[in-house]
Amino acid sequence: MKIGAMYNHLNGYEWLQVHRKETWEEIEKVIASIDAEEYRTKKSKEKTMKDKMVFSPIDLNARMKKEFEASGWKESRFNYYVTDDYELTADIMHLPYEEQKIRIEKAGKTAISSYNQTDFQKDRVAIEVQLAKYSFIEFDLFVKHLGFYIGNTIDLGIEIIPTKKLQSEMSSGPGYFERVIHHIARQGRGTPAVPLILIGVEQD
C-alpha cells in the first residue's frame, strides 16, 4: 500500500518533522509493508459490482493495527468525569481525574466516569486507523484527538483512512479521504483545534 493523499491541519506535519521525524518514517514503513491484494478476499454483493472480488476492510484494518503494534505502538485511554452542568464541566475538564469527581460532587451533582480511547499512542502522538467503520472518523477527529490534546497527553493526532480509490473497491462503504476533507473544510480552518495529519491510503 501507499500514501495516496495527505492533509496537514494546524501544522501537524511540520511539528512531526521537527520533533518526531522518525515517527513519520515509521508510518510510511508500516503502510508500505502491506500488500493490499492479499486482502482482496470478499465477493461483492452490491448491484454495481456483483460477484467482483474486492478488499476486506476488516482484514485490512486488522493487519495495519498488527503492524503498528509490532512497532511498539500501544492503545491509550484517557479517563474523565462528566455531569449535566455545562459551566461546571468546562471549569473542571483540565483538572486531574479524581479532583474532577470531588468538584462535581461538591457542587451537588452526580459525577459520571467516562473515557476516550485511542488505537495507538507513542511519544505524545496518537494514531487512529479507520479502514472499516466510516461512522467513527469524524468522532476521532472532533472528539477523540481533541480530547487527548486538551488533556495534554498528545501533541498530534493522526488519522489513517482509505482514499476513494481504495474505498471504491472495498466490500462495504467506509469513509474516505476526499469526503472527510470536505467535512473539515466546512467547519473552518481552526476546527478541530488540534494539530492533525489525515492520511489517505490506497493500493499500489
C-alpha positions as CSV (number, residue, x, y, z in Angstrom):
1,M,0.0,0.0,0.0
2,K,1.0,3.6,-0.3
3,I,0.0,7.1,0.9
4,G,-2.2,8.4,-1.8
5,A,-3.2,11.8,-0.2
6,M,-2.4,13.8,2.9
7,Y,-4.0,16.8,4.7
8,N,-1.9,18.8,7.2
9,H,-4.1,20.5,9.8
10,L,-2.7,23.3,12.1
11,N,0.9,22.5,11.1
12,G,0.7,18.9,12.4
13,Y,3.1,17.7,9.7
14,E,5.7,20.4,10.4
15,W,5.6,19.6,14.1
16,L,6.2,15.9,13.3
17,Q,9.1,16.6,11.0
18,V,10.8,18.8,13.7
19,H,10.0,16.8,16.8
20,R,9.3,13.2,15.7
21,K,10.7,12.7,12.2
22,E,11.3,9.0,12.9
23,T,7.5,8.6,13.6
24,W,6.6,9.7,10.0
25,E,9.2,7.3,8.6
26,E,7.7,4.5,10.8
27,I,4.2,5.3,9.5
28,E,5.4,5.2,5.9
29,K,7.2,1.9,6.5
30,V,4.0,0.3,8.1
31,I,1.8,1.3,5.2
32,A,4.4,0.2,2.5
33,S,4.7,-3.2,4.2
34,I,1.1,-4.2,3.5
35,D,0.2,-5.8,0.2
36,A,-3.5,-4.8,-0.2
37,E,-4.0,-7.5,-2.9
38,E,-3.6,-10.2,-0.2
39,Y,-6.9,-8.9,1.3
40,R,-8.9,-8.9,-1.9
41,T,-10.9,-11.7,-0.4
42,K,-14.6,-10.7,-0.5
43,K,-17.1,-11.3,-3.2
44,S,-19.2,-8.2,-3.6
45,K,-23.0,-8.4,-3.3
46,E,-23.6,-4.8,-4.4
47,K,-25.5,-4.4,-7.7
48,T,-22.9,-2.2,-9.3
49,M,-20.1,-4.8,-8.9
50,K,-21.9,-8.1,-8.3
51,D,-19.6,-11.1,-7.6
52,K,-16.5,-8.9,-8.1
53,M,-13.6,-9.7,-5.7
54,V,-13.0,-6.7,-3.5
55,F,-10.9,-5.7,-0.5
56,S,-11.9,-6.7,3.0
57,P,-12.0,-3.6,5.2
58,I,-11.9,-5.5,8.5
59,D,-8.9,-7.6,7.5
60,L,-7.0,-4.6,6.1
61,N,-7.7,-2.7,9.3
62,A,-6.6,-5.6,11.5
63,R,-3.4,-6.0,9.5
64,M,-2.4,-2.4,9.8
65,K,-3.1,-2.4,13.5
66,K,-0.9,-5.5,13.9
67,E,1.9,-3.8,12.1
68,F,1.7,-0.7,14.4
69,E,1.7,-2.9,17.5
70,A,4.8,-4.7,16.2
71,S,6.4,-1.2,16.0
72,G,5.7,-0.5,19.7
73,W,2.5,1.5,19.4
74,K,0.0,0.8,22.2
75,E,-3.6,1.5,23.0
76,S,-4.2,4.5,25.3
77,R,-7.1,5.6,27.4
78,F,-7.9,9.0,28.9
79,N,-10.3,9.0,31.9
80,Y,-12.5,11.9,32.9
81,Y,-15.8,12.7,34.7
82,V,-18.9,14.2,33.1
83,T,-22.1,15.8,34.6
84,D,-25.2,17.7,33.4
85,D,-23.9,21.2,34.2
86,Y,-22.1,22.9,31.2
87,E,-20.3,25.6,33.2
88,L,-19.1,23.1,35.8
89,T,-18.0,20.7,33.1
90,A,-16.0,23.5,31.3
91,D,-14.5,24.5,34.7
92,I,-13.2,21.1,35.7
93,M,-12.2,19.4,32.5
94,H,-8.5,20.3,32.8
95,L,-8.2,19.1,36.4
96,P,-6.8,15.7,37.5
97,Y,-9.3,12.8,37.2
98,E,-10.1,12.4,40.9
99,E,-10.3,16.1,41.5
100,Q,-12.9,16.4,38.8
101,K,-15.1,14.0,40.8
102,I,-14.6,15.9,44.0
103,R,-15.6,19.2,42.4
104,I,-18.7,17.8,40.8
105,E,-19.9,16.1,44.0
106,K,-19.1,19.3,46.0
107,A,-21.4,21.2,43.6
108,G,-24.2,18.7,44.4
109,K,-24.1,17.0,41.1
110,T,-23.6,13.4,40.0
111,A,-20.1,12.5,38.8
112,I,-20.2,10.1,35.9
113,S,-17.0,8.4,34.9
114,S,-16.2,8.3,31.2
115,Y,-13.2,7.9,28.9
116,N,-11.7,8.3,25.4
117,Q,-9.7,5.5,23.9
118,T,-7.3,5.7,21.0
119,D,-5.9,2.9,18.9
120,F,-2.3,3.8,19.3
121,Q,-0.2,6.3,21.2
122,K,3.6,6.8,21.5
123,D,5.8,9.8,22.2
124,R,2.8,12.1,22.5
125,V,1.4,11.1,19.1
126,A,-1.9,9.3,18.7
127,I,-2.9,7.2,15.7
128,E,-6.4,6.1,14.7
129,V,-6.8,3.5,11.9
130,Q,-10.2,3.6,10.3
131,L,-10.3,1.4,7.2
132,A,-13.6,-0.3,8.1
133,K,-16.1,1.9,10.0
134,Y,-16.9,5.2,8.4
135,S,-19.1,6.4,11.4
136,F,-16.1,6.8,13.7
137,I,-13.8,9.0,11.6
138,E,-15.5,12.4,12.5
139,F,-15.7,11.2,16.1
140,D,-11.9,10.6,16.1
141,L,-11.2,14.0,14.6
142,F,-13.6,16.2,16.5
143,V,-13.7,14.3,19.8
144,K,-11.0,11.8,20.4
145,H,-7.9,13.5,19.2
146,L,-9.2,16.8,20.6
147,G,-9.9,15.3,23.9
148,F,-6.4,13.8,24.2
149,Y,-4.9,17.1,23.1
150,I,-6.8,19.1,25.7
151,G,-5.9,16.5,28.3
152,N,-2.3,17.2,27.5
153,T,-1.4,13.6,26.6
154,I,-0.7,14.2,22.9
155,D,0.7,16.9,20.7
156,L,-0.5,15.5,17.5
157,G,-3.3,13.2,16.2
158,I,-3.0,11.1,13.0
159,E,-6.0,9.6,11.2
160,I,-5.4,6.8,8.6
161,I,-8.3,6.2,6.2
162,P,-8.8,5.0,2.6
163,T,-8.8,7.2,-0.4
164,K,-11.8,7.0,-2.7
165,K,-9.6,4.8,-5.0
166,L,-9.3,2.1,-2.3
167,Q,-12.8,2.6,-0.8
168,S,-14.5,2.1,-4.1
169,E,-13.1,-1.5,-4.2
170,M,-14.0,-2.4,-0.6
171,S,-16.7,-4.8,0.4
172,S,-18.5,-2.2,2.4
173,G,-18.6,1.6,2.4
174,P,-16.2,3.0,4.9
175,G,-15.4,6.7,5.0
176,Y,-12.8,8.1,2.5
177,F,-10.3,10.8,2.4
178,E,-11.9,13.2,-0.1
179,R,-15.2,13.2,1.8
180,V,-13.6,13.8,5.2
181,I,-11.6,16.7,3.8
182,H,-14.9,18.3,2.8
183,H,-16.2,17.9,6.4
184,I,-13.2,19.5,7.9
185,A,-13.2,22.4,5.4
186,R,-16.9,23.1,6.2
187,Q,-16.0,23.7,9.8
188,G,-13.4,26.4,9.1
189,R,-9.6,26.4,9.2
190,G,-9.3,26.3,13.0
191,T,-11.6,23.4,13.7
192,P,-10.9,20.9,15.2
193,A,-8.5,22.9,17.4
194,V,-5.8,20.2,17.5
195,P,-2.8,19.6,15.1
196,L,-3.7,16.7,12.8
197,I,-2.4,14.7,9.9
198,L,-5.1,13.0,7.8
199,I,-3.5,10.2,5.7
200,G,-5.4,8.6,2.8
201,V,-4.0,5.2,1.9
202,E,-4.6,3.2,-1.2
203,Q,-3.5,0.1,-3.2
204,D,-0.2,0.3,-5.2
